[in-house]
Amino acid sequence: MTPLDDADQVCFEAALREAREGLEQGGVPVGAALSHHGALLAVGRNERVQKGDAIAHGEMSCLRNAGRQSSYRDMTLYTTLSPCEMCTGAILLFGIKRIVVGEAVTFAGDLGVFKRRGIEVVLLDDGRCRDLMEEFQRRYPQVWAEDIGEG
């Protein structure tokens, strides 16, 4: 796992707690957090199952919970899983310049699109995130397929 500074670690752990809570609720275990200069602004988790909301992915829920911001350029988005195309679009749209990703094994996403757009990507390869997703994918394969548009 790539080392993080203390502020990053606090924010990433907040995202991981959200992912764990999501799994406990029977939902997709993806958590996210948003920080501004190291200060935690908001957290969110994938709530597609819990709320019946098709676009309530972890990153989207976190951005919704953060409310309106005049600028996202000095913010970091932490997510336990590599973002899907929808969440990638939101990150690009809002101009977030740094993302910290827990893992990209169980779902690779396209981290290259961020790098090509000058966005800093920190890939942690965190086994805890991978274990959560693997457990979820074993327990709820249909929900997972639906979540990534393959249902």
Secondary structure, DSSP 8 states (H G I E B T S, - for coil): -----HHHHHHHHHHHHHHHHHHHTTS---EEEEEETTEEEEEEE--HHHH--TT--HHHHHHHHH---S--TTEEEEESS---HHHHHHHHHHT--EEEES-SSS--TTHHHHHHTT-EEEE---HHHHHHHHHHHHH-HHHHHHHTT--
